[in-house]
Amino acid sequence: MEISVNHLKRCDLVTITGRIDHLTTPELVDAFNSIQKGGTFRIIVDLSQVDFISSAGWWALINAQKVSKQYNRGEVVLVGLQPQIRSSMDLVGIGQYFKQYSDTLQAVGSF
């Protein structure tokens, strides 16, 4: 898994490539913690290059969402979900916790 973080004017864009599983989730958690400790709580997560997310990965996203939404500071939104990722999200039952957009421009505009 590779993670890149781009600091935009209104939010941070986290682009993930590869698999998010129990081995790679700690790296994702560290990335979210670093962003949020830096004072940014509006986060776009681009999952267009992700082909698998385990339950550990979903928990990392849910925890980042909880921290971002605390005190109405922001939120985590998802971009570019592949069909298998959307199915996994539906299976876990967390679709209602995240706004989802088809492209990054729409997601940035939501902030």
C-alpha positions in Angstrom: 0.0 0.0 0.0 1.1 3.5 -0.8 -0.3 6.7 0.8 0.2 10.2 -0.5 -1.1 13.3 1.2 -1.7 16.6 -0.6 -2.5 19.7 1.4 -5.1 21.7 -0.5 -6.5 25.1 0.5 -9.8 23.7 2.1 -8.9 20.1 2.9 -6.3 17.4 2.7 -6.4 14.7 -0.1 -5.2 11.3 0.9 -4.6 9.0 -2.1 -4.2 5.3 -1.4 -2.9 2.7 -3.8 -3.0 -1.0 -3.2 -4.6 -3.1 -0.5 -5.6 -1.9 2.9 -5.4 -4.9 5.3 -4.2 -5.7 8.8 -0.6 -5.3 7.9 -1.0 -1.9 6.2 -3.7 -0.3 8.3 -1.2 1.0 11.0 0.4 3.2 8.3 -3.0 4.5 7.3 -3.8 5.3 11.0 -0.5 7.1 11.3 -1.4 9.2 8.2 -4.8 10.2 9.6 -3.4 11.0 13.0 -0.7 13.2 11.5 -3.2 15.1 9.5 -5.6 15.6 12.4 -2.9 16.5 14.9 -1.8 19.1 12.3 -5.3 20.7 12.7 -6.9 19.5 9.4 -10.3 17.7 9.8 -11.6 18.0 6.3 -10.2 14.9 4.6 -10.9 13.4 1.2 -9.8 9.8 0.8 -9.3 8.7 -2.8 -9.9 5.0 -3.0 -9.9 4.7 -6.8 -6.7 2.7 -6.8 -7.6 0.4 -3.8 -8.7 -3.1 -4.7 -9.3 -4.5 -1.1 -10.1 -3.1 2.3 -10.2 -5.4 5.4 -12.3 -4.7 8.5 -9.2 -3.2 10.1 -9.0 -0.7 7.2 -12.7 0.2 7.6 -12.1 0.8 11.4 -9.3 3.2 10.6 -11.6 5.2 8.3 -14.4 5.1 10.9 -12.1 6.3 13.6 -10.8 9.1 11.4 -14.4 10.1 10.7 -15.2 10.2 14.4 -12.2 12.5 15.2 -13.0 14.7 12.2 -16.7 15.1 13.1 -16.0 15.7 16.8 -17.1 19.3 17.7 -18.3 19.7 14.1 -14.7 20.4 12.8 -15.0 18.5 9.5 -15.5 15.1 8.0 -13.9 12.3 6.0 -15.4 11.8 2.5 -14.6 9.1 0.1 -13.9 9.3 -3.7 -13.7 6.8 -6.5 -15.0 3.6 -4.8 -14.5 0.5 -7.0 -17.5 -1.9 -7.1 -15.8 -4.4 -4.9 -15.0 -1.7 -2.3 -18.6 -0.4 -2.4 -19.8 -4.0 -1.9 -17.5 -4.4 1.1 -18.7 -1.2 2.5 -22.3 -2.3 2.1 -21.5 -5.7 3.6 -20.0 -4.1 6.7 -23.0 -1.7 6.9 -21.1 1.6 7.1 -22.3 3.3 3.9 -24.3 5.9 5.8 -21.2 7.1 7.7 -19.4 8.5 4.7 -20.3 10.9 1.9 -19.2 9.4 -1.4 -18.2 11.2 -4.6 -17.3 10.0 -8.0 -14.4 12.5 -8.5 -12.1 14.6 -6.4 -13.4 17.9 -7.7 -16.9 17.2 -6.4 -15.5 16.2 -3.0 -13.3 19.3 -2.7 -16.4 21.4 -3.7 -18.4 19.8 -0.8 -16.2 21.6 1.7 
